[in-house]
C-alpha cells in the first residue's frame, strides 16, 4: 500500500496579490514544518515535496502568468529559467469571478509543484527555506482588459500559500 502523505501549509501571503501587465512579486513568510511532514521527512531522510497554492483568483479575462521562485532583485526572470515553476492560465476567470445564485464567484484555484525548482536552488546554495518570493510575469504585456467603465480589471489572487507534502 502506498504511503499516505499529509500536506502541511507552512506559509501564506498576508494580503491579496494584484496582477497586471507588469511583473509582480509576492513575498511569503515560511516556517519549518511542525507536524506530520517533519516526522515523515525525518523517517524517510528526504526533503518533502513543495507545492504552491493560489486561491480565490478573480478579475477580468487576462493573459496567463508565468510563475518564478526567488528571482534575484532586478534580474530578468527570462534569464532564470531554472526558477520557473509553471503557468497560471486565466481562461474562465471572469466567469468564475461572477457571483450568482448557483456560484459564489470565488474565482479560480491552482496548485503548482515547485519541488524540482526548490531542490535545484537548495543544491546550488540559493534556497532560503524561510523566505519565498513568488514572481508573476504576464505572457502578453498590456493584456489586462478594461471594465465597462474603462478602468483596468486586474487579476487578484486572494492568497498564495506554500504546502509541504
VOVOKE-677130 format. One record per residue (C-alpha): residue in three letters; x, y, z. Coordinates in steps of 0.02 Angstrom, whole numbers, plus 50000, padded with zeros to 5 digits. Layout:
! VOVOKE-677130
alaXYZ
...
//
This chain:
! VOVOKE-677130
unk500005000050000
unk500715017149954
unk501245028850094
unk499885041450139
unk500685058650142
unk499785072650232
unk500075090350165
unk500545104250286
unk500365122750250
unk501975131150305
unk501685148750240
unk500465160550157
unk500405178250092
unk499675190250218
unk498725200450088
unk497985198049914
unk499115199949762
unk498545210549615
unk499245205949444
unk499265217349294
unk500285219749137
unk501955220949229
unk502935208249333
unk502305206949513
unk503165198749661
unk502325192149817
unk503305188049974
unk502795173250078
unk503485170150253
unk503785151650276
unk504015142150439
unk504785125050461
unk503555110550464
unk503005105250637
unk501795090950605
unk501695075150503
unk502775082150361
unk504255084650478
unk504045067250552
unk503875059250380
unk505405068550312
unk506435062750461
unk505835044850441
unk506205044650253
unk507795055250271
unk507185065050121
unk506575082650092
unk504695084650069
unk503895089749905
unk503425108149889
unk501815114849814
unk501215132549784
unk499345135449801
unk498455150349725
unk496705153149796
unk495255164549752
unk495935170949586
unk494675183749524
unk494575197649395
unk494285200349210
unk494925189449070
unk496775192049052
unk498335183748992
unk499125169049080
unk500535172049203
unk502195162949215
unk502715159149395
unk504515160049458
unk505325157449629
unk506635168349712
unk507185178149558
unk508625189549613
unk508175207949638
unk508215217549474
unk508525201949370
unk507525197149216
unk506565181149256
unk506765175549075
unk508635173849114
unk508225162149258
unk507275147749178
unk507915136449318
unk506735145949435
unk505175143849325
unk503835133949417
unk502425134249290
unk500985144349219
unk499345150849289
unk498065151049149
unk496685163849168
unk495455156149048
unk493725157449126
unk494245168849270
unk492905181849229
unk491535168749234
unk492225160749393
unk492255178049474
unk490435182049440
unk489335177949589
unk487615170649555
unk486285160849647
unk487225144849598
unk489035150549615
unk489915160849749
unk491075169649625
unk492625164649722
unk493635162949562
unk494935150149510
unk496125139649616
unk497755131949559
unk499215122249631
unk500945120749554
unk502275108049600
unk503835118149646
unk504845103249709
unk506115102549567
unk506455121249572
unk506645121349762
unk507825106349759
unk508885114249621
unk509015130449720
unk509455120849879
unk510815110949789
unk511595127149725
unk511515135449896
unk510245148349837
unk508745142449939
unk508165151050098
unk506805139450165
unk506065153250274
unk505845166650140
unk504995164649974
unk504745176849830
unk503455171849701
unk503565182049540
unk502165182849412
unk502595187649233
unk501165191249111
unk501285181348949
unk500665196348849
unk501065213448917
unk499655226048906
unk498355212248908
unk497355217549061
unk495575220548999
unk494505235449042
unk492855235449132
unk491295243349058
unk491825259649143
unk493515258949055
unk494555255549211
unk495785240849210
unk495125224749287
unk496685216949362
unk496825199049415
unk496805196949603
unk497485181749696
unk496685180549868
unk498105170349942
unk499745162349890
unk500205148150005
unk501585135150021
unk501245116950062
unk502465103150101
unk501975085150070
//
